[in-house]
Amino acid sequence: MTRRGPVLIDADAMLGRHPARDVGAGGVAEALASMDRFGISEALVGHTLSWLHDPHTGNRALLELVAGQPRLLPCWVMLPDTCAETGTSAEFVSAALAGGVRAVRAYPVDHGYDLAGVDATPVLEAIARAGLPLLLDAAQTTWPQVEAVAVAHPHLTVVVGGLGYRVLRQVAGVLARTDNVHLGLANLSSHCGLEWLVERFGEQRLVFGTGAPTRDPAEAVTRLLWSELDDGAVSAIGGGNLRSLLRKKARAA
């Protein structure tokens, strides 16, 4: 590793105050200060309103928060277009691209729909055509659903974070049978799980993510920087892989 360390780009962060957890005010200044503390160059951020209240309102509020903040990359929350809450699938994706949105996140359990079902298909197809990665937490879906979505939409990049503990048997089968499913580091709690995944599937299948602010960024940073991986793998996971998925150049930390 260089003396400056690898570029870290967080694929899993949130703005906005959480209504039930004492994790800060969720403002931009607070997020940037935390990123500086942990050496994180940029972060892909969503808004708590999009998750816990109304995706349309939260998505718009997110663009206002990150305006003029090049280190904070907006990530919108999707819904099936059956109730037209975020417009048609085409309207949702067009608005996202116009607003500079870099990825889309899904909360199928919390928002009450089947990610692999017919209702979500139009928006997933639109997201895939636009080249926007789809992010979600493992608790919001099942591994059979993840695999079904990946197979049905081979041009859609799927990043699953919040893996938890003792999931490697389930994860391994999905990774072996697909090439568009990636894993995030937030709460990757299996002992030496990161090293095992890299040895078996390669570092290109993993991206750095913290789960901030509901998770302490130190967890994911330590897991990566104190791992047994070589410098090239750390650099790829820390920022290179996400940079490729987002089709952009990483900003130096």
C-alpha positions in Angstrom: 0.0 0.0 0.0 1.2 3.5 -0.6 1.9 5.8 2.3 -1.3 7.8 1.5 -3.3 4.6 1.5 -5.8 3.4 -1.1 -8.7 5.6 -2.3 -11.8 4.6 -0.5 -15.2 5.2 -2.0 -18.2 4.3 0.2 -21.0 2.5 -1.6 -23.3 2.4 1.4 -24.0 5.6 3.3 -27.0 7.7 4.2 -27.9 11.3 4.8 -30.9 12.5 6.9 -31.7 12.0 10.6 -32.8 8.5 11.5 -36.0 8.7 13.5 -35.2 5.9 16.0 -31.4 5.7 16.2 -29.1 8.1 17.9 -26.6 8.3 15.0 -26.3 12.1 14.5 -28.2 14.7 12.6 -27.5 13.2 9.2 -26.3 16.5 7.7 -23.8 17.0 4.9 -21.1 18.6 7.2 -21.3 15.7 9.6 -21.0 13.2 6.8 -18.0 14.9 5.3 -16.3 15.2 8.7 -16.8 11.5 9.2 -15.4 10.7 5.8 -12.4 12.8 6.5 -11.8 11.1 9.8 -11.7 7.6 8.1 -9.9 8.6 4.9 -13.0 8.1 2.7 -12.7 10.1 -0.6 -16.3 9.9 -1.8 -19.6 8.3 -0.8 -22.6 7.1 -2.6 -25.4 8.4 -0.4 -29.2 7.9 0.0 -31.7 9.7 2.2 -33.5 8.3 5.2 -36.7 9.9 3.8 -36.5 7.8 0.7 -36.2 4.7 2.9 -38.5 5.3 5.9 -41.1 7.7 4.5 -41.6 8.5 0.8 -39.0 7.7 -1.9 -40.2 10.5 -4.2 -39.9 13.2 -1.5 -36.6 11.7 -0.2 -35.1 11.4 -3.6 -35.7 15.1 -4.4 -34.5 16.2 -0.9 -31.3 14.2 -1.5 -30.5 16.2 -4.7 -30.9 19.4 -2.7 -28.5 18.2 0.0 -25.7 17.1 -2.3 -25.9 20.0 -4.7 -22.4 21.5 -4.9 -20.9 18.6 -3.0 -18.8 16.6 -5.5 -17.7 14.0 -2.8 -21.3 13.0 -2.2 -22.8 10.9 -5.1 -26.6 10.6 -5.0 -28.3 7.2 -4.9 -32.1 7.2 -5.4 -34.6 4.7 -4.0 -36.8 2.8 -6.5 -40.3 1.5 -6.3 -42.4 -0.6 -8.8 -44.4 1.8 -11.0 -47.7 0.0 -10.3 -48.9 2.9 -8.0 -47.1 5.7 -10.0 -45.5 7.1 -6.8 -42.2 7.8 -8.6 -43.8 8.0 -12.1 -43.3 5.5 -14.8 -40.1 3.5 -14.9 -38.9 5.6 -17.8 -39.8 8.8 -16.0 -38.0 7.7 -12.8 -34.8 6.8 -14.6 -34.9 9.9 -16.8 -35.3 12.1 -13.7 -32.5 10.2 -12.0 -30.1 10.7 -14.8 -31.0 14.3 -15.2 -30.3 14.8 -11.5 -26.9 13.2 -11.6 -27.9 10.1 -9.7 -25.2 7.4 -9.9 -27.0 4.3 -8.5 -30.4 3.1 -7.3 -31.3 1.3 -4.0 -34.2 -1.0 -3.3 -36.0 -1.8 0.0 -38.4 -4.5 -1.1 -39.2 -5.8 2.4 -39.8 -2.4 3.9 -41.7 -1.1 0.9 -43.8 -4.2 0.4 -43.0 -5.7 -3.0 -41.3 -8.7 -4.6 -38.0 -7.6 -6.1 -38.0 -10.7 -8.4 -41.7 -10.3 -9.2 -43.4 -9.0 -12.3 -44.3 -5.6 -10.7 -40.6 -4.7 -10.3 -39.5 -5.9 -13.7 -40.1 -2.6 -15.7 -38.1 -0.4 -13.4 -35.3 -3.0 -13.1 -35.1 -3.1 -16.9 -35.0 0.7 -17.1 -32.3 0.8 -14.5 -30.3 -1.8 -16.3 -30.6 0.0 -19.7 -29.4 3.2 -18.0 -26.3 1.4 -16.6 -27.2 2.3 -13.0 -26.1 -0.2 -10.4 -28.8 -1.6 -8.0 -27.9 -1.7 -4.3 -29.7 -3.5 -1.5 -29.2 -5.0 1.9 -29.3 -8.7 2.4 -32.1 -8.3 4.9 -34.3 -6.8 2.3 -34.3 -9.8 0.0 -33.4 -13.5 -0.2 -30.5 -15.0 -2.1 -32.8 -16.9 -4.5 -34.4 -13.5 -5.3 -31.0 -11.9 -5.8 -30.1 -14.7 -8.2 -33.4 -14.6 -10.0 -33.0 -10.8 -10.6 -29.4 -11.2 -11.8 -30.3 -13.9 -14.2 -33.4 -12.2 -15.5 -31.5 -8.9 -16.0 -27.9 -9.9 -17.0 -26.9 -6.3 -17.8 -28.0 -5.1 -14.3 -25.2 -4.8 -11.7 -26.5 -5.9 -8.3 -24.6 -5.0 -5.1 -25.7 -6.7 -1.9 -24.5 -5.3 1.4 -25.3 -5.8 5.1 -24.4 -9.5 4.7 -24.1 -10.3 8.4 -22.6 -13.6 9.7 -22.6 -17.2 8.4 -23.8 -16.4 4.9 -20.9 -17.6 2.8 -22.5 -20.9 1.7 -25.5 -19.1 0.3 -23.4 -16.3 -1.2 -20.9 -18.7 -2.9 -23.6 -20.4 -4.9 -25.0 -17.2 -6.2 -21.6 -15.7 -7.1 -20.6 -18.9 -8.9 -23.7 -19.0 -11.0 -23.8 -15.2 -11.9 -21.3 -12.6 -13.0 -23.3 -9.5 -12.2 -23.7 -9.9 -8.4 -21.3 -8.1 -6.2 -20.9 -7.9 -2.4 -20.5 -4.8 -0.1 -18.3 -4.8 2.9 -20.8 -3.3 5.4 -21.3 -5.9 8.1 -19.4 -8.7 6.3 -18.9 -10.4 9.6 -17.7 -13.9 8.8 -14.2 -14.5 10.2 -11.7 -14.1 7.3 -14.7 -14.0 5.0 -13.3 -11.2 2.9 -10.1 -13.1 2.3 -12.0 -16.3 1.4 -14.2 -14.5 -1.0 -11.3 -12.9 -2.8 -9.4 -16.1 -3.0 -12.4 -18.0 -4.4 -14.1 -15.3 -6.7 -11.6 -12.5 -7.1 -11.5 -9.0 -5.7 -13.6 -7.6 -8.6 -16.7 -9.0 -7.0 -16.4 -6.8 -3.8 -16.9 -3.1 -3.1 -16.2 -1.0 -0.1 -19.2 0.2 1.9 -19.7 1.2 5.5 -23.4 1.4 6.2 -22.8 4.8 7.8 -24.1 6.3 9.9 -26.1 3.4 11.4 -22.9 1.4 11.4 -19.5 2.7 12.5 -17.3 3.2 9.4 -14.3 2.0 11.4 -15.7 -1.6 11.0 -15.5 -1.7 7.2 -12.3 0.4 7.0 -10.5 -1.9 9.5 -11.8 -5.0 7.8 -10.3 -3.9 4.5 -7.1 -2.2 5.5 -6.1 -4.8 8.1 -6.9 -7.7 5.9 -4.4 -10.2 4.5 -5.1 -9.0 1.0 -2.4 -7.6 -1.2 -2.2 -3.9 -2.2 -3.8 -4.5 -5.6 -6.9 -6.2 -4.1 -7.3 -3.6 -1.4 -7.1 -0.8 -3.9 -9.7 -2.5 -6.2 -12.1 -3.2 -3.4 -11.5 0.2 -1.7 -12.5 2.2 -4.8 -11.5 0.8 -8.1 -14.4 -1.7 -8.4 -17.0 0.9 -7.5 -15.4 3.5 -9.8 -15.8 1.0 -12.6 -19.4 0.2 -11.8 -20.2 3.9 -11.6 -18.1 4.6 -14.8 -16.3 7.5 -13.2 -12.8 8.5 -12.0 -12.1 8.3 -8.3 -11.2 11.5 -6.5 -8.1 11.3 -4.5 -8.6 11.1 -0.7 
